[in-house]
Amino acid sequence: MTDAPAEDGALRLVLARGVGRALAQRGYATLTEVSLANGRRADVMGLGRAGDLVIVEVKSSLQDFRSDAKWPEYREFCDRFYFAVAEEFPRDAIPGDCGLIVADGFGGAVLREAPLLTLAAARRKAVTLRFALLGSLRLRRLLDPAAGDPEQQV
């Protein structure tokens, strides 16, 4: 007997790694599991060289996608919103007004660009600052494990 939730979790991690690599090739710095001001948590967030922000929601299965009604709430925190799925995922299930990335553990390919939803300046500043602080605190924790949980500090 297999443990489906554990398998889904492992696949989500693999896909997130591939998404991070794909976004890095496009010039984005990325973080995973980024808490947003509305209480939601973005699977992958990228900050581009021009200050643009992308959020990628990773879906491990069609059931995972269908059981998630919260993804529209991520759009107010990014300029572009994507779903990332594995090769075998039924791509026609992903809404046409969202970007689509097909990923694996080694990288990813953008099959459909996400529409541009330009953030207001104040929101951009707040999200960018949160991204920078979280990245810095996570790096500090790597260098000093006793530093505490960065999620509690942002």
N, C-alpha and C positions, 0 to 999 in steps of 0.2 A: 504494500500500500504506500502511495506517495503522499507527501505533505504538500498539497497544492499552494497554501499561503506561503510556505517557505520557498517553494520553487518560484512563485510570482515575485517574492521579495528579492531573490537572487537575480532573476531576470531583470528586474527594475534597476538594480545596481549596475549590471552589465550594460544595459541600454544607456543609463545616465553617464557612464564612462565614455561610451561611444559618442554621445551627444556633446560631452565636454570637449572631446578631441575634434569633432566636426566644427564646433563653434570657435575653438582656438585657431583652426585653419582659416577662419573668416575674420580673425582679429579680435575675438572676444575673450575677456577674462571671465571665468565661470566659478560659481559656487553651487553646491547642491544643498537641498533642504534648507531653503531660505525662508524664515518666518516673515510674513508680511504684516503690515499695520492692522489689517482686518482680521487677523487671527489665522489666516490660511498659511500654508507652507508650499512654496514653489519647489518642484522637484529639481529643476536646474534654472539658474538665472545667469544671464550673460550681460556684461557691461562692455560696450564697444569703445573703440578709440575716440569716436565723436560724441561719446556720452549717451548713446542710444542703449536702451535696455530691452532684453528679450527674456521671455519666460517660456520654458519648455515643460510641458506636462507629459511624463512618461507613462505609457499604458502597456502593461504586460500581457493583457488578453482582452478579448471583446467583452467579457464579463466585467473586467476591471473598468473599462471605458463606460459601459452601460450603467454601472452602479455609481458613477461619479456625476453628481449634479452641481458640484461646486466650482468647476473649472471656469465658468464665465466671470467669477469674482476675481480671477487673476488679471484680467484684461486692464483693470484700472491701475495696474502697477507696472506696465510695460508698454513699449512702443510696438512690439510685435509678439504675437502669441502662437506657439507651435505645439503640436502633439508629436511625440516620438514613439515609434512602434517598431516591433521586429518585422523582418521580411515577410513572414507568413500572416501577419495581421491583415484582416479585410479592410483595405484602405478606403473603400467607399463609405465606411461607417463614420469616418472623420468628417465633421462639418466643413463645407467648402469655404467658409469665411475664416478658417484657421490654417496656419501653415502646417506642413507635414514633413517630418524627418523620419527616414527609415534608418535604423541604427543597429549595430551589434557591438561587441566589446572592443572593437578595433577602430571604429569611426562611424560616420553616418553621412547620409546624403539628403540634402533638402530636395524633396520631390515637388513641393509646392511652397512658394514664398508666402509668408503671412502678410496680410494687409497692414499698412502703416497706420497706427493709432497713436498720434503724437500726444505725449503726456504734457500736462500743464507744468510750467516752470517750477512751481513750489513742490509739486508731487515728485518731479524728476530729482530735485535737490534732496528731498527726504529719502527717496529710495536709493539714490546713489550714495548718500552718506551712510545709510544702514548697510548697504553692500560693502562699502569700504571698511567700516568698523567690524563687521562680522568676519571679513577676510583677514583683517589684521589680528583679531582676537583668536581666530583659529590657528593662524601661524604661530602666535605666541604660545598657545597651548601645546603645539608640537615641540617647541623649544623648551617649554617649562610646563610639564603636565600638571604640576600643582597649582597652576594659575587659575584653575576653575573652569566652569562651563561657559563658553562664549555666548551661548544662547540666552543665558540669564543676564548677561551684561549689555545686550543690545536692546 
